[in-house]
């Protein structure tokens, strides 16, 4: 199910990147940084990628 989305990418590397991008403090920093710069903050997409993170964690646990 993940192959169409990720291709042959290293699953552990993708999981690490998604987890770091979805980190609550980092997401808040990006939001505040955008506000200081006077631009609209980008969505963190945490909800949209939650299933991808769960699938990668399950696969890594095997």
MODELLER restraints for C-alpha pairs under 7 A, 6 or more apart:
rsr = mdl.restraints
at = mdl.atoms
rsr.add(forms.Gaussian(group=physical.xy_distance, feature=features.Distance(at['CA:11:A'], at['CA:56:A']), mean=6.57, stdev=0.5))
rsr.add(forms.Gaussian(group=physical.xy_distance, feature=features.Distance(at['CA:15:A'], at['CA:53:A']), mean=6.18, stdev=0.5))
rsr.add(forms.Gaussian(group=physical.xy_distance, feature=features.Distance(at['CA:15:A'], at['CA:56:A']), mean=6.15, stdev=0.5))
rsr.add(forms.Gaussian(group=physical.xy_distance, feature=features.Distance(at['CA:18:A'], at['CA:53:A']), mean=6.99, stdev=0.5))
rsr.add(forms.Gaussian(group=physical.xy_distance, feature=features.Distance(at['CA:22:A'], at['CA:44:A']), mean=6.60, stdev=0.5))
rsr.add(forms.Gaussian(group=physical.xy_distance, feature=features.Distance(at['CA:22:A'], at['CA:46:A']), mean=5.88, stdev=0.5))
rsr.add(forms.Gaussian(group=physical.xy_distance, feature=features.Distance(at['CA:27:A'], at['CA:44:A']), mean=6.39, stdev=0.5))
rsr.add(forms.Gaussian(group=physical.xy_distance, feature=features.Distance(at['CA:31:A'], at['CA:41:A']), mean=5.19, stdev=0.5))
rsr.add(forms.Gaussian(group=physical.xy_distance, feature=features.Distance(at['CA:34:A'], at['CA:40:A']), mean=6.24, stdev=0.5))
rsr.add(forms.Gaussian(group=physical.xy_distance, feature=features.Distance(at['CA:34:A'], at['CA:41:A']), mean=5.17, stdev=0.5))
rsr.add(forms.Gaussian(group=physical.xy_distance, feature=features.Distance(at['CA:35:A'], at['CA:41:A']), mean=6.80, stdev=0.5))
